[in-house]
Amino acid sequence: MDWMLPEALRLCFPLVWEKIDWAIRHEAMDTELQKLARGHQQGPLTVDRLYKVRLKVGEDGWLYVHIEIQAQRDGSFQMRMWTYHYRLFDRFGPKVISLAILADEELERLVEWLGRVRGTNPQQ
């Protein structure tokens, strides 16, 4: 994923991609994520990647991009995404974004769950 991060974000998350200054190399921060997983009450967690990227001029500094790739059904996926997001927020502040690349049938259920969390109806 490291070498194809710009292309993956451009394809899957174009609004995020356009805010990043790709002239400045991104930094993989997987060891930071592994620190967050230790001692988790639900057992060890795994995550695909965490990157530190520079935002374009006019934006505010750095952005931490947490990316999960989910290729099979996993009942704990939604909770794992939420847990990592709030732990990253505690560590790095509001410049954290958690993104999921779904490669199975989970998409519809995830959209419904996010809508309930936000108090909206995503189908409208």
C-alpha positions as CSV (number, residue, x, y, z in Angstrom):
1,M,0.0,0.0,0.0
2,D,2.9,2.4,0.7
3,W,4.0,2.9,-2.8
4,M,0.4,3.2,-4.2
5,L,-1.1,5.4,-1.5
6,P,-1.6,8.4,-3.8
7,E,-3.2,6.3,-6.5
8,A,-5.4,4.4,-4.0
9,L,-6.7,7.7,-2.5
10,R,-7.2,9.3,-5.9
11,L,-9.3,6.3,-7.0
12,C,-11.3,5.6,-3.8
13,F,-11.3,9.0,-2.0
14,P,-10.8,11.8,-4.5
15,L,-11.9,14.6,-2.2
16,V,-9.2,13.5,0.4
17,W,-6.6,13.1,-2.4
18,E,-7.0,16.6,-3.7
19,K,-6.3,18.2,-0.3
20,I,-2.9,16.4,0.0
21,D,0.4,17.9,-1.1
22,W,1.9,14.9,-2.9
23,A,5.1,16.7,-3.6
24,I,6.0,16.0,0.0
25,R,6.6,12.4,0.7
26,H,4.0,10.7,3.0
27,E,5.3,8.9,6.2
28,A,4.1,5.4,7.2
29,M,3.3,5.4,10.9
30,D,2.4,1.7,11.4
31,T,4.4,1.5,14.6
32,E,2.3,4.2,16.2
33,L,-0.8,2.2,15.4
34,Q,0.6,-1.0,16.9
35,K,1.2,0.9,20.2
36,L,-2.5,1.7,20.2
37,A,-3.4,-1.9,19.8
38,R,-1.5,-3.2,22.8
39,G,-3.7,-4.0,25.8
40,H,-7.0,-3.6,24.0
41,Q,-9.8,-5.1,26.0
42,Q,-11.2,-7.0,23.0
43,G,-7.8,-8.6,22.3
44,P,-5.1,-7.6,19.9
45,L,-6.3,-5.5,17.0
46,T,-4.9,-5.3,13.6
47,V,-5.0,-2.4,11.1
48,D,-3.8,-2.0,7.6
49,R,-2.1,1.4,7.6
50,L,-1.6,4.8,9.1
51,Y,0.1,7.6,7.2
52,K,1.1,11.1,8.0
53,V,0.6,13.4,4.9
54,R,1.1,17.1,4.3
55,L,-1.9,19.1,3.4
56,K,-1.7,21.7,0.5
57,V,-1.0,25.3,1.2
58,G,-4.0,27.0,2.7
59,E,-4.9,23.9,4.6
60,D,-3.8,23.3,8.2
61,G,-0.5,21.3,8.3
62,W,-0.5,17.5,8.6
63,L,-3.3,14.9,8.3
64,Y,-3.2,11.4,9.7
65,V,-4.8,9.0,7.3
66,H,-5.9,5.6,8.8
67,I,-6.8,3.1,6.1
68,E,-8.5,-0.3,6.6
69,I,-9.0,-2.7,3.7
70,Q,-11.8,-5.1,4.5
71,A,-12.0,-8.1,2.1
72,Q,-14.2,-10.4,4.1
73,R,-17.1,-10.3,6.5
74,D,-16.1,-9.4,10.0
75,G,-18.6,-8.7,12.7
76,S,-16.1,-6.6,14.6
77,F,-15.1,-4.4,11.7
78,Q,-17.3,-1.4,12.6
79,M,-16.3,-1.4,16.2
80,R,-12.6,-1.8,15.2
81,M,-12.8,1.2,12.9
82,W,-14.5,3.3,15.6
83,T,-12.0,2.2,18.3
84,Y,-9.0,3.0,16.2
85,H,-10.4,6.4,15.2
86,Y,-11.0,7.6,18.7
87,R,-7.6,6.3,19.9
88,L,-5.9,8.1,17.0
89,F,-7.9,11.3,17.8
90,D,-6.8,11.1,21.5
91,R,-3.2,10.8,20.3
92,F,-3.1,13.2,17.3
93,G,-6.1,15.5,17.7
94,P,-8.7,16.4,15.1
95,K,-6.4,16.0,12.1
96,V,-7.3,12.2,11.8
97,I,-9.4,10.6,9.1
98,S,-10.3,7.0,9.1
99,L,-11.1,5.4,5.7
100,A,-12.3,2.0,4.8
101,I,-11.9,0.3,1.4
102,L,-14.5,-2.4,1.3
103,A,-14.1,-5.4,-1.0
104,D,-17.2,-7.4,0.0
105,E,-20.9,-7.0,0.7
106,E,-20.3,-4.9,3.9
107,L,-20.7,-1.6,2.2
108,E,-24.5,-1.3,2.6
109,R,-24.4,-2.3,6.3
110,L,-21.5,0.1,7.0
111,V,-23.3,3.0,5.3
112,E,-26.4,2.3,7.4
113,W,-24.4,2.1,10.6
114,L,-22.6,5.4,9.8
115,G,-26.0,7.0,9.2
116,R,-27.2,5.9,12.6
117,V,-24.1,7.1,14.3
118,R,-24.4,10.5,12.6
119,G,-28.2,10.6,13.2
120,T,-29.0,10.8,9.5
121,N,-30.6,8.6,7.0
122,P,-27.8,7.9,4.4
123,Q,-30.4,6.6,1.9
124,Q,-31.9,10.1,1.4
